[in-house]
Amino acid sequence: MTMKIKKILLTTDFSDYAHYALTYAVEFADKFKAEIGLLHVIEPIIAPTDFTWESYDIAELEKKSREYTQESLDKIIREKIPDKIKATPIIRYGRSFEEIIRCAKEEEFDIIIMSTHGLTGISHILFGSTAEKVVRKSPVPVLTVRDPEHKFEML
C-alpha cells in the first residue's frame, strides 16, 4: 500500500509548539509533493452581560482578531514555508477541535499535523486537549508533534 498525501492540514495557534509542528508539515509536503492548508480557528468572543463590556464593540474586536489572524498566517507562509510548496491560509470560527475536523472533511485533506500542546492553560485540565479530541474523532490520520524539549517521565 502506497501512502498518498496530497493535502496536509496544519493547525496553528501561533504558539512555539505549533511552529515546531510546521517543520514536520514542510518536510511531509516536500517529500510527498503535497500542499499545506494552514488553519487557525478563532474561538467565539463571549462577552459578559454586566456593565464592564458596554464600551467594547464586539464586532470591532472580531474584525481585529480576523485581521491579526490573516496577517499572522500570511507571515508564516511567507517566512517559514518554501515557495515551492503551495500553502493556503484558512480561518475558521468556532470550537477548535470541531472546526479542525470539519475543515479536514470539507476540504478533503489527507492528514492533519498538529502539536500536542498549545496555548490552552487551565482549559486543558478541565476539558482535555484539542489534540486529544481531534485524534479521537478525525476522519483522517493525525500526526501529533511534541516539542523536542519535552521530556517523557514515568510517574
N, C-alpha and C positions, 0 to 999 in steps of 0.2 A: 504494500500500500504506500503510495506516494502522498506526502502531505502537500496540499495546495493552499498556499496562503497568498491571497491577492490583496486583501483589505485588512488592515490592522487598526483596531480601535484602541487608542492610547488615552487613558484618562489622566487628568491632572487637576490638582487643587492648588498648584503653584508652590507646593512645599518642596524642600530639598529631596524628600523621599520620591516624589513624583518625577523630579528631574533625573534621579538615578534610573527610574524605570524607562525614561526616554532613551537612555543608551541602549537598552535591550530592544526597544521598538525600532530604532535606527538600524541596528545590526540585523534584525529579522527582515526589515524592509529591503535592506541591501542584498541579503542572501537570497530572498525569495522574489526579488523584483516586485515588491508589493508597495501599495500606497498606505499612508497613515492618515487616519481621521483623529485629530487631536481634540478631545472632548473635555469641556468643563461644564459642570452643572451648577447653576445658580439656584441656591435654596431660596424658598419664598421668604420675603421680609414680613415678619409678624409684628405688627405694631400693637402695643398695649392700648387699652381703651381709656387709660387715665389721661390727665391733662399734660403729662410730660412730652407727648408727641404732637401736641397741637401745632407747634411751629415747624414741624417737619413735613415735607411734601414727599409722600411715599413714591409717587410716580417719578419724581426727580431722583430719589435715591436709587430706584430700579434702573433708570436711564444711565446714571453714572456707573452703576455696577456693571451694566452691559458694556458700556464704553471701555471701562477698565479691563474687563474680561477679554474683549475683542483685541485691544491693544496688546495685552499680555500674551494671548495665543499667537498673534501675528509676530511678536518679538521672538517667541520660542521657535517658531517655524523659520524665521529669517536667520536667527543666530545659531540654532542648535541642530537643525535638520539640513543635511546637504541638499544642494539644488537638484541633484539627480534623482532625489526621492520626492514623489508627489505627496504633498501634505495639505490637508484642508482643516481649517478651524471649525469646530462645531460647538455651539452654545445651546444648552437645553435648560429648561426651568422645571424645578420640582425636587423630589427626594432623590438624592444621588443614585442609590442603587437601582431604583426603578427606572430612572432615565438612562442609565448606562445599559441596562438590559433592553429597554425599548429601542434605543438607538442601534444596538447590535443587531436586533431583529429587523427593524425597519430598513436599515441601510445595508443589510446583508454582509456584515463583517465576518471574517473567518476566525478571528481570535481577538481576545481582549487582553491587553497588557496593562497592569496597574500595580501600584505599590501596595504593600501590606499595611503601611502606616501613612498618616496624613495629618491634617490639621483638625483632629476630632476632639481632643480633650476628654471631658467627663462623659460626653455622649457615647463614647466607645464602651465605657463600663456599663452604662445603663441599657444601651440598645444593640451592642455588637457593632463590629466594624463594617464599613461599606464593602470592603474586600470580601469579608466572610459571606455577606448576603449575596454578592454578585456570584461568587464561586458556587454557592448552593443553588442559585436559580438561573444561571446563564444557559442560553441555548447553544452556545459555542464554547470551545476551550478557553480557559482563563489562565494566563501566566501571571502569577503574583511575584513581585520582586521585593526582596528585603534589602534594607540599607546595608552596605558592606561592613559598616562598623557595628552592626547589631550582633551581639554575641548570644548564642544559644546557651541557656543554663538550665540544667535539670533541677527541679525543685524537690 
